[in-house]
Amino acid sequence: MLRLFDHVAAATWRGWPIVFLTLAFRRLKRAIKQNPILWRAFSVARAAAASLRRRRRDDEDAGPEPAPPLAPQ
């Protein structure tokens, strides 16, 4: 059996913030996935965000409303 490890290390001082953010993101993601209450809340929030994006995209596809005529017909 081959054991795999995920190693993150900064090569320079500028890399430390990236390493910190990467590790914090991974911990948060793991906590959300392992907690049924957090996972349910995240799933609901993700579905709501997708619905809003879809609605915005549909509004953009419809285009602007035509301008009213300048002179009566």
PDB file of N, CA, C and O in Angstrom:
ATOM      1  N   MET A   1       0.843  -1.179   0.000  1.00  0.00           N
ATOM      2  CA  MET A   1       0.000   0.000   0.000  1.00  0.00           C
ATOM      3  C   MET A   1       0.891   1.246   0.000  1.00  0.00           C
ATOM      4  O   MET A   1       1.879   1.319   0.731  1.00  0.00           O
ATOM      5  N   LEU A   2       0.529   2.201  -0.818  1.00  0.00           N
ATOM      6  CA  LEU A   2       1.270   3.446  -0.931  1.00  0.00           C
ATOM      7  C   LEU A   2       0.531   4.531  -0.155  1.00  0.00           C
ATOM      8  O   LEU A   2      -0.618   4.847  -0.462  1.00  0.00           O
ATOM      9  N   ARG A   3       1.190   5.098   0.847  1.00  0.00           N
ATOM     10  CA  ARG A   3       0.576   6.163   1.633  1.00  0.00           C
ATOM     11  C   ARG A   3       0.892   7.499   0.979  1.00  0.00           C
ATOM     12  O   ARG A   3       2.045   7.792   0.660  1.00  0.00           O
ATOM     13  N   LEU A   4      -0.151   8.308   0.784  1.00  0.00           N
ATOM     14  CA  LEU A   4       0.014   9.605   0.155  1.00  0.00           C
ATOM     15  C   LEU A   4      -0.074  10.702   1.202  1.00  0.00           C
ATOM     16  O   LEU A   4      -0.841  10.601   2.160  1.00  0.00           O
ATOM     17  N   PHE A   5       0.710  11.740   1.015  1.00  0.00           N
ATOM     18  CA  PHE A   5       0.703  12.891   1.909  1.00  0.00           C
ATOM     19  C   PHE A   5       0.542  14.148   1.081  1.00  0.00           C
ATOM     20  O   PHE A   5       0.984  14.220  -0.066  1.00  0.00           O
ATOM     21  N   ASP A   6      -0.090  15.120   1.673  1.00  0.00           N
ATOM     22  CA  ASP A   6      -0.276  16.410   1.018  1.00  0.00           C
ATOM     23  C   ASP A   6       0.557  17.420   1.792  1.00  0.00           C
ATOM     24  O   ASP A   6       0.213  17.779   2.919  1.00  0.00           O
ATOM     25  N   HIS A   7       1.642  17.876   1.197  1.00  0.00           N
ATOM     26  CA  HIS A   7       2.581  18.747   1.889  1.00  0.00           C
ATOM     27  C   HIS A   7       2.560  20.133   1.255  1.00  0.00           C
ATOM     28  O   HIS A   7       2.634  20.272   0.034  1.00  0.00           O
ATOM     29  N   VAL A   8       2.459  21.156   2.101  1.00  0.00           N
ATOM     30  CA  VAL A   8       2.497  22.538   1.632  1.00  0.00           C
ATOM     31  C   VAL A   8       3.557  23.262   2.446  1.00  0.00           C
ATOM     32  O   VAL A   8       3.541  23.215   3.676  1.00  0.00           O
ATOM     33  N   ALA A   9       4.478  23.933   1.761  1.00  0.00           N
ATOM     34  CA  ALA A   9       5.523  24.683   2.444  1.00  0.00           C
ATOM     35  C   ALA A   9       5.863  25.921   1.630  1.00  0.00           C
ATOM     36  O   ALA A   9       5.831  25.899   0.400  1.00  0.00           O
ATOM     37  N   ALA A  10       6.181  26.977   2.316  1.00  0.00           N
ATOM     38  CA  ALA A  10       6.563  28.215   1.653  1.00  0.00           C
ATOM     39  C   ALA A  10       8.054  28.197   1.339  1.00  0.00           C
ATOM     40  O   ALA A  10       8.865  27.814   2.182  1.00  0.00           O
ATOM     41  N   ALA A  11       8.410  28.606   0.143  1.00  0.00           N
ATOM     42  CA  ALA A  11       9.812  28.672  -0.248  1.00  0.00           C
ATOM     43  C   ALA A  11      10.416  30.035   0.091  1.00  0.00           C
ATOM     44  O   ALA A  11      11.628  30.153   0.270  1.00  0.00           O
ATOM     45  N   THR A  12       9.567  31.064   0.180  1.00  0.00           N
ATOM     46  CA  THR A  12      10.036  32.408   0.510  1.00  0.00           C
ATOM     47  C   THR A  12       9.086  33.024   1.529  1.00  0.00           C
ATOM     48  O   THR A  12       8.034  32.459   1.828  1.00  0.00           O
ATOM     49  N   TRP A  13       9.460  34.182   2.058  1.00  0.00           N
ATOM     50  CA  TRP A  13       8.598  34.854   3.033  1.00  0.00           C
ATOM     51  C   TRP A  13       7.289  35.301   2.395  1.00  0.00           C
ATOM     52  O   TRP A  13       6.276  35.428   3.082  1.00  0.00           O
ATOM     53  N   ARG A  14       7.304  35.540   1.082  1.00  0.00           N
ATOM     54  CA  ARG A  14       6.065  35.938   0.397  1.00  0.00           C
ATOM     55  C   ARG A  14       5.097  34.773   0.263  1.00  0.00           C
ATOM     56  O   ARG A  14       3.900  34.980   0.060  1.00  0.00           O
ATOM     57  N   GLY A  15       5.597  33.566   0.373  1.00  0.00           N
ATOM     58  CA  GLY A  15       4.736  32.394   0.265  1.00  0.00           C
ATOM     59  C   GLY A  15       3.997  32.048   1.541  1.00  0.00           C
ATOM     60  O   GLY A  15       3.017  31.303   1.498  1.00  0.00           O
ATOM     61  N   TRP A  16       4.442  32.571   2.682  1.00  0.00           N
ATOM     62  CA  TRP A  16       3.804  32.243   3.960  1.00  0.00           C
ATOM     63  C   TRP A  16       2.325  32.604   4.012  1.00  0.00           C
ATOM     64  O   TRP A  16       1.537  31.788   4.491  1.00  0.00           O
ATOM     65  N   PRO A  17       1.904  33.773   3.550  1.00  0.00           N
ATOM     66  CA  PRO A  17       0.462  34.060   3.581  1.00  0.00           C
ATOM     67  C   PRO A  17      -0.349  33.081   2.726  1.00  0.00           C
ATOM     68  O   PRO A  17      -1.459  32.702   3.099  1.00  0.00           O
ATOM     69  N   ILE A  18       0.199  32.677   1.593  1.00  0.00           N
ATOM     70  CA  ILE A  18      -0.503  31.725   0.726  1.00  0.00           C
ATOM     71  C   ILE A  18      -0.622  30.376   1.413  1.00  0.00           C
ATOM     72  O   ILE A  18      -1.677  29.743   1.369  1.00  0.00           O
ATOM     73  N   VAL A  19       0.452  29.936   2.047  1.00  0.00           N
ATOM     74  CA  VAL A  19       0.418  28.667   2.773  1.00  0.00           C
ATOM     75  C   VAL A  19      -0.614  28.738   3.894  1.00  0.00           C
ATOM     76  O   VAL A  19      -1.395  27.807   4.086  1.00  0.00           O
ATOM     77  N   PHE A  20      -0.614  29.844   4.632  1.00  0.00           N
ATOM     78  CA  PHE A  20      -1.564  30.004   5.727  1.00  0.00           C
ATOM     79  C   PHE A  20      -2.999  29.949   5.208  1.00  0.00           C
ATOM     80  O   PHE A  20      -3.834  29.244   5.774  1.00  0.00           O
ATOM     81  N   LEU A  21      -3.292  30.682   4.144  1.00  0.00           N
ATOM     82  CA  LEU A  21      -4.646  30.691   3.586  1.00  0.00           C
ATOM     83  C   LEU A  21      -5.044  29.325   3.033  1.00  0.00           C
ATOM     84  O   LEU A  21      -6.187  28.896   3.192  1.00  0.00           O
ATOM     85  N   THR A  22      -4.107  28.650   2.389  1.00  0.00           N
ATOM     86  CA  THR A  22      -4.388  27.319   1.842  1.00  0.00           C
ATOM     87  C   THR A  22      -4.734  26.332   2.948  1.00  0.00           C
ATOM     88  O   THR A  22      -5.709  25.588   2.840  1.00  0.00           O
ATOM     89  N   LEU A  23      -3.939  26.325   4.005  1.00  0.00           N
ATOM     90  CA  LEU A  23      -4.194  25.397   5.106  1.00  0.00           C
ATOM     91  C   LEU A  23      -5.491  25.747   5.842  1.00  0.00           C
ATOM     92  O   LEU A  23      -6.230  24.850   6.248  1.00  0.00           O
ATOM     93  N   ALA A  24      -5.769  27.036   6.015  1.00  0.00           N
ATOM     94  CA  ALA A  24      -7.021  27.447   6.666  1.00  0.00           C
ATOM     95  C   ALA A  24      -8.218  27.020   5.819  1.00  0.00           C
ATOM     96  O   ALA A  24      -9.213  26.538   6.359  1.00  0.00           O
ATOM     97  N   PHE A  25      -8.134  27.191   4.501  1.00  0.00           N
ATOM     98  CA  PHE A  25      -9.215  26.780   3.609  1.00  0.00           C
ATOM     99  C   PHE A  25      -9.449  25.274   3.710  1.00  0.00           C
ATOM    100  O   PHE A  25     -10.594  24.829   3.778  1.00  0.00           O
ATOM    101  N   ARG A  26      -8.377  24.492   3.718  1.00  0.00           N
ATOM    102  CA  ARG A  26      -8.518  23.033   3.794  1.00  0.00           C
ATOM    103  C   ARG A  26      -9.155  22.602   5.113  1.00  0.00           C
ATOM    104  O   ARG A  26      -9.999  21.706   5.134  1.00  0.00           O
ATOM    105  N   ARG A  27      -8.750  23.241   6.216  1.00  0.00           N
ATOM    106  CA  ARG A  27      -9.351  22.903   7.518  1.00  0.00           C
ATOM    107  C   ARG A  27     -10.826  23.243   7.557  1.00  0.00           C
ATOM    108  O   ARG A  27     -11.639  22.464   8.054  1.00  0.00           O
ATOM    109  N   LEU A  28     -11.173  24.417   7.029  1.00  0.00           N
ATOM    110  CA  LEU A  28     -12.573  24.830   7.003  1.00  0.00           C
ATOM    111  C   LEU A  28     -13.399  23.883   6.139  1.00  0.00           C
ATOM    112  O   LEU A  28     -14.499  23.487   6.525  1.00  0.00           O
ATOM    113  N   LYS A  29     -12.878  23.524   4.988  1.00  0.00           N
ATOM    114  CA  LYS A  29     -13.585  22.619   4.087  1.00  0.00           C
ATOM    115  C   LYS A  29     -13.812  21.260   4.748  1.00  0.00           C
ATOM    116  O   LYS A  29     -14.896  20.686   4.642  1.00  0.00           O
ATOM    117  N   ARG A  30     -12.799  20.755   5.421  1.00  0.00           N
ATOM    118  CA  ARG A  30     -12.919  19.466   6.099  1.00  0.00           C
ATOM    119  C   ARG A  30     -13.941  19.538   7.232  1.00  0.00           C
ATOM    120  O   ARG A  30     -14.735  18.615   7.413  1.00  0.00           O
ATOM    121  N   ALA A  31     -13.924  20.629   7.992  1.00  0.00           N
ATOM    122  CA  ALA A  31     -14.878  20.793   9.085  1.00  0.00           C
ATOM    123  C   ALA A  31     -16.307  20.834   8.553  1.00  0.00           C
ATOM    124  O   ALA A  31     -17.205  20.221   9.131  1.00  0.00           O
ATOM    125  N   ILE A  32     -16.519  21.552   7.457  1.00  0.00           N
ATOM    126  CA  ILE A  32     -17.866  21.643   6.873  1.00  0.00           C
ATOM    127  C   ILE A  32     -18.328  20.276   6.389  1.00  0.00           C
ATOM    128  O   ILE A  32     -19.474  19.891   6.622  1.00  0.00           O
ATOM    129  N   LYS A  33     -17.458  19.547   5.724  1.00  0.00           N
ATOM    130  CA  LYS A  33     -17.856  18.252   5.177  1.00  0.00           C
ATOM    131  C   LYS A  33     -18.101  17.200   6.257  1.00  0.00           C
ATOM    132  O   LYS A  33     -18.879  16.272   6.034  1.00  0.00           O
ATOM    133  N   GLN A  34     -17.470  17.318   7.404  1.00  0.00           N
ATOM    134  CA  GLN A  34     -17.626  16.319   8.452  1.00  0.00           C
ATOM    135  C   GLN A  34     -18.746  16.634   9.435  1.00  0.00           C
ATOM    136  O   GLN A  34     -19.087  15.788  10.262  1.00  0.00           O
ATOM    137  N   ASN A  35     -19.324  17.823   9.365  1.00  0.00           N
ATOM    138  CA  ASN A  35     -20.394  18.210  10.266  1.00  0.00           C
ATOM    139  C   ASN A  35     -21.698  18.267   9.467  1.00  0.00           C
ATOM    140  O   ASN A  35     -21.838  19.124   8.594  1.00  0.00           O
ATOM    141  N   PRO A  36     -22.666  17.366   9.747  1.00  0.00           N
ATOM    142  CA  PRO A  36     -23.896  17.324   8.958  1.00  0.00           C
ATOM    143  C   PRO A  36     -24.669  18.642   8.959  1.00  0.00           C
ATOM    144  O   PRO A  36     -25.260  19.007   7.943  1.00  0.00           O
ATOM    145  N   ILE A  37     -24.674  19.355  10.072  1.00  0.00           N
ATOM    146  CA  ILE A  37     -25.403  20.623  10.144  1.00  0.00           C
ATOM    147  C   ILE A  37     -24.730  21.663   9.257  1.00  0.00           C
ATOM    148  O   ILE A  37     -25.402  22.356   8.493  1.00  0.00           O
ATOM    149  N   LEU A  38     -23.406  21.778   9.353  1.00  0.00           N
ATOM    150  CA  LEU A  38     -22.685  22.727   8.507  1.00  0.00           C
ATOM    151  C   LEU A  38     -22.797  22.352   7.034  1.00  0.00           C
ATOM    152  O   LEU A  38     -22.935  23.227   6.179  1.00  0.00           O
ATOM    153  N   TRP A  39     -22.738  21.052   6.734  1.00  0.00           N
ATOM    154  CA  TRP A  39     -22.829  20.609   5.348  1.00  0.00           C
ATOM    155  C   TRP A  39     -24.199  20.957   4.763  1.00  0.00           C
ATOM    156  O   TRP A  39     -24.288  21.405   3.619  1.00  0.00           O
ATOM    157  N   ARG A  40     -25.263  20.755   5.537  1.00  0.00           N
ATOM    158  CA  ARG A  40     -26.604  21.081   5.074  1.00  0.00           C
ATOM    159  C   ARG A  40     -26.730  22.585   4.822  1.00  0.00           C
ATOM    160  O   ARG A  40     -27.282  23.005   3.805  1.00  0.00           O
ATOM    161  N   ALA A  41     -26.213  23.396   5.756  1.00  0.00           N
ATOM    162  CA  ALA A  41     -26.279  24.855   5.596  1.00  0.00           C
ATOM    163  C   ALA A  41     -25.483  25.299   4.370  1.00  0.00           C
ATOM    164  O   ALA A  41     -25.935  26.163   3.618  1.00  0.00           O
ATOM    165  N   PHE A  42     -24.315  24.722   4.167  1.00  0.00           N
ATOM    166  CA  PHE A  42     -23.506  25.059   3.003  1.00  0.00           C
ATOM    167  C   PHE A  42     -24.221  24.681   1.714  1.00  0.00           C
ATOM    168  O   PHE A  42     -24.207  25.444   0.748  1.00  0.00           O
ATOM    169  N   SER A  43     -24.846  23.506   1.695  1.00  0.00           N
ATOM    170  CA  SER A  43     -25.548  23.053   0.495  1.00  0.00           C
ATOM    171  C   SER A  43     -26.712  23.974   0.154  1.00  0.00           C
ATOM    172  O   SER A  43     -26.944  24.280  -1.015  1.00  0.00           O
ATOM    173  N   VAL A  44     -27.444  24.416   1.174  1.00  0.00           N
ATOM    174  CA  VAL A  44     -28.561  25.339   0.950  1.00  0.00           C
ATOM    175  C   VAL A  44     -28.031  26.672   0.411  1.00  0.00           C
ATOM    176  O   VAL A  44     -28.591  27.230  -0.533  1.00  0.00           O
ATOM    177  N   ALA A  45     -26.959  27.174   1.009  1.00  0.00           N
ATOM    178  CA  ALA A  45     -26.378  28.446   0.560  1.00  0.00           C
ATOM    179  C   ALA A  45     -25.860  28.328  -0.874  1.00  0.00           C
ATOM    180  O   ALA A  45     -26.018  29.253  -1.670  1.00  0.00           O
ATOM    181  N   ARG A  46     -25.248  27.203  -1.199  1.00  0.00           N
ATOM    182  CA  ARG A  46     -24.736  26.995  -2.557  1.00  0.00           C
ATOM    183  C   ARG A  46     -25.872  26.948  -3.569  1.00  0.00           C
ATOM    184  O   ARG A  46     -25.753  27.511  -4.658  1.00  0.00           O
ATOM    185  N   ALA A  47     -26.976  26.282  -3.222  1.00  0.00           N
ATOM    186  CA  ALA A  47     -28.130  26.215  -4.120  1.00  0.00           C
ATOM    187  C   ALA A  47     -28.739  27.608  -4.313  1.00  0.00           C
ATOM    188  O   ALA A  47     -29.132  27.962  -5.424  1.00  0.00           O
ATOM    189  N   ALA A  48     -28.816  28.391  -3.243  1.00  0.00           N
ATOM    190  CA  ALA A  48     -29.366  29.747  -3.345  1.00  0.00           C
ATOM    191  C   ALA A  48     -28.482  30.619  -4.235  1.00  0.00           C
ATOM    192  O   ALA A  48     -28.992  31.398  -5.040  1.00  0.00           O
ATOM    193  N   ALA A  49     -27.170  30.495  -4.098  1.00  0.00           N
ATOM    194  CA  ALA A  49     -26.249  31.268  -4.930  1.00  0.00           C
ATOM    195  C   ALA A  49     -26.388  30.871  -6.398  1.00  0.00           C
ATOM    196  O   ALA A  49     -26.351  31.732  -7.277  1.00  0.00           O
ATOM    197  N   ALA A  50     -26.544  29.586  -6.667  1.00  0.00           N
ATOM    198  CA  ALA A  50     -26.712  29.127  -8.043  1.00  0.00           C
ATOM    199  C   ALA A  50     -28.013  29.663  -8.629  1.00  0.00           C
ATOM    200  O   ALA A  50     -28.061  30.034  -9.802  1.00  0.00           O
ATOM    201  N   SER A  51     -29.053  29.705  -7.828  1.00  0.00           N
ATOM    202  CA  SER A  51     -30.333  30.238  -8.288  1.00  0.00           C
ATOM    203  C   SER A  51     -30.212  31.720  -8.641  1.00  0.00           C
ATOM    204  O   SER A  51     -30.747  32.163  -9.657  1.00  0.00           O
ATOM    205  N   LEU A  52     -29.515  32.478  -7.811  1.00  0.00           N
ATOM    206  CA  LEU A  52     -29.319  33.901  -8.088  1.00  0.00           C
ATOM    207  C   LEU A  52     -28.498  34.118  -9.357  1.00  0.00           C
ATOM    208  O   LEU A  52     -28.810  34.992 -10.166  1.00  0.00           O
ATOM    209  N   ARG A  53     -27.444  33.315  -9.525  1.00  0.00           N
ATOM    210  CA  ARG A  53     -26.620  33.431 -10.734  1.00  0.00           C
ATOM    211  C   ARG A  53     -27.439  33.109 -11.975  1.00  0.00           C
ATOM    212  O   ARG A  53     -27.327  33.790 -12.995  1.00  0.00           O
ATOM    213  N   ARG A  54     -28.268  32.063 -11.885  1.00  0.00           N
ATOM    214  CA  ARG A  54     -29.093  31.673 -13.022  1.00  0.00           C
ATOM    215  C   ARG A  54     -30.083  32.780 -13.362  1.00  0.00           C
ATOM    216  O   ARG A  54     -30.295  33.092 -14.534  1.00  0.00           O
ATOM    217  N   ARG A  55     -30.691  33.376 -12.328  1.00  0.00           N
ATOM    218  CA  ARG A  55     -31.657  34.449 -12.553  1.00  0.00           C
ATOM    219  C   ARG A  55     -30.969  35.657 -13.198  1.00  0.00           C
ATOM    220  O   ARG A  55     -31.517  36.263 -14.118  1.00  0.00           O
ATOM    221  N   ARG A  56     -29.781  36.006 -12.723  1.00  0.00           N
ATOM    222  CA  ARG A  56     -29.043  37.140 -13.283  1.00  0.00           C
ATOM    223  C   ARG A  56     -28.671  36.877 -14.740  1.00  0.00           C
ATOM    224  O   ARG A  56     -28.771  37.767 -15.584  1.00  0.00           O
ATOM    225  N   ARG A  57     -28.237  35.639 -15.029  1.00  0.00           N
ATOM    226  CA  ARG A  57     -27.868  35.285 -16.399  1.00  0.00           C
ATOM    227  C   ARG A  57     -29.085  35.363 -17.318  1.00  0.00           C
ATOM    228  O   ARG A  57     -28.976  35.846 -18.445  1.00  0.00           O
ATOM    229  N   ASP A  58     -30.242  34.894 -16.849  1.00  0.00           N
ATOM    230  CA  ASP A  58     -31.461  34.959 -17.656  1.00  0.00           C
ATOM    231  C   ASP A  58     -31.857  36.407 -17.924  1.00  0.00           C
ATOM    232  O   ASP A  58     -32.312  36.736 -19.020  1.00  0.00           O
ATOM    233  N   ASP A  59     -31.684  37.275 -16.922  1.00  0.00           N
ATOM    234  CA  ASP A  59     -31.995  38.693 -17.113  1.00  0.00           C
ATOM    235  C   ASP A  59     -31.061  39.326 -18.136  1.00  0.00           C
ATOM    236  O   ASP A  59     -31.494  40.146 -18.946  1.00  0.00           O
ATOM    237  N   GLU A  60     -29.789  38.957 -18.108  1.00  0.00           N
ATOM    238  CA  GLU A  60     -28.827  39.512 -19.062  1.00  0.00           C
ATOM    239  C   GLU A  60     -29.098  39.008 -20.472  1.00  0.00           C
ATOM    240  O   GLU A  60     -28.917  39.747 -21.439  1.00  0.00           O
ATOM    241  N   ASP A  61     -29.533  37.747 -20.599  1.00  0.00           N
ATOM    242  CA  ASP A  61     -29.829  37.182 -21.916  1.00  0.00           C
ATOM    243  C   ASP A  61     -31.048  37.839 -22.540  1.00  0.00           C
ATOM    244  O   ASP A  61     -31.138  37.924 -23.764  1.00  0.00           O
ATOM    245  N   ALA A  62     -31.990  38.306 -21.727  1.00  0.00           N
ATOM    246  CA  ALA A  62     -33.205  38.936 -22.252  1.00  0.00           C
ATOM    247  C   ALA A  62     -32.876  40.257 -22.926  1.00  0.00           C
ATOM    248  O   ALA A  62     -33.581  40.680 -23.842  1.00  0.00           O
ATOM    249  N   GLY A  63     -31.829  40.899 -22.488  1.00  0.00           N
ATOM    250  CA  GLY A  63     -31.423  42.165 -23.089  1.00  0.00           C
ATOM    251  C   GLY A  63     -32.261  43.315 -22.566  1.00  0.00           C
ATOM    252  O   GLY A  63     -33.227  43.114 -21.829  1.00  0.00           O
ATOM    253  N   PRO A  64     -31.884  44.512 -22.953  1.00  0.00           N
ATOM    254  CA  PRO A  64     -32.624  45.674 -22.468  1.00  0.00           C
ATOM    255  C   PRO A  64     -33.993  45.762 -23.143  1.00  0.00           C
ATOM    256  O   PRO A  64     -34.189  45.255 -24.247  1.00  0.00           O
ATOM    257  N   GLU A  65     -34.925  46.407 -22.465  1.00  0.00           N
ATOM    258  CA  GLU A  65     -36.244  46.603 -23.052  1.00  0.00           C
ATOM    259  C   GLU A  65     -36.123  47.635 -24.170  1.00  0.00           C
ATOM    260  O   GLU A  65     -35.328  48.569 -24.068  1.00  0.00           O
ATOM    261  N   PRO A  66     -36.913  47.469 -25.243  1.00  0.00           N
ATOM    262  CA  PRO A  66     -36.818  48.448 -26.335  1.00  0.00           C
ATOM    263  C   PRO A  66     -37.295  49.817 -25.865  1.00  0.00           C
ATOM    264  O   PRO A  66     -38.195  49.924 -25.032  1.00  0.00           O
ATOM    265  N   ALA A  67     -36.685  50.850 -26.406  1.00  0.00           N
ATOM    266  CA  ALA A  67     -37.039  52.219 -26.037  1.00  0.00           C
ATOM    267  C   ALA A  67     -38.388  52.574 -26.658  1.00  0.00           C
ATOM    268  O   ALA A  67     -38.700  52.120 -27.759  1.00  0.00           O
ATOM    269  N   PRO A  68     -39.176  53.367 -25.974  1.00  0.00           N
ATOM    270  CA  PRO A  68     -40.460  53.772 -26.572  1.00  0.00           C
ATOM    271  C   PRO A  68     -40.204  54.673 -27.779  1.00  0.00           C
ATOM    272  O   PRO A  68     -39.166  55.330 -27.859  1.00  0.00           O
ATOM    273  N   PRO A  69     -41.143  54.701 -28.709  1.00  0.00           N
ATOM    274  CA  PRO A  69     -40.952  55.548 -29.891  1.00  0.00           C
ATOM    275  C   PRO A  69     -40.910  57.013 -29.508  1.00  0.00           C
ATOM    276  O   PRO A  69     -41.570  57.435 -28.559  1.00  0.00           O
ATOM    277  N   LEU A  70     -40.133  57.786 -30.248  1.00  0.00           N
ATOM    278  CA  LEU A  70     -40.000  59.205 -29.956  1.00  0.00           C
ATOM    279  C   LEU A  70     -41.229  60.004 -30.401  1.00  0.00           C
ATOM    280  O   LEU A  70     -41.622  60.965 -29.740  1.00  0.00           O
ATOM    281  N   ALA A  71     -41.820  59.609 -31.501  1.00  0.00           N
ATOM    282  CA  ALA A  71     -42.996  60.316 -32.012  1.00  0.00           C
ATOM    283  C   ALA A  71     -44.196  59.376 -32.002  1.00  0.00           C
ATOM    284  O   ALA A  71     -44.029  58.170 -32.186  1.00  0.00           O
ATOM    285  N   PRO A  72     -45.389  59.898 -31.792  1.00  0.00           N
ATOM    286  CA  PRO A  72     -46.573  59.025 -31.826  1.00  0.00           C
ATOM    287  C   PRO A  72     -46.771  58.482 -33.235  1.00  0.00           C
ATOM    288  O   PRO A  72     -46.444  59.128 -34.231  1.00  0.00           O
ATOM    289  N   GLN A  73     -47.303  57.302 -33.279  1.00  0.00           N
ATOM    290  CA  GLN A  73     -47.492  56.658 -34.601  1.00  0.00           C
ATOM    291  C   GLN A  73     -48.916  56.723 -35.044  1.00  0.00           C
ATOM    292  O   GLN A  73     -49.249  56.234 -36.123  1.00  0.00           O
TER     293      GLN A  73
END
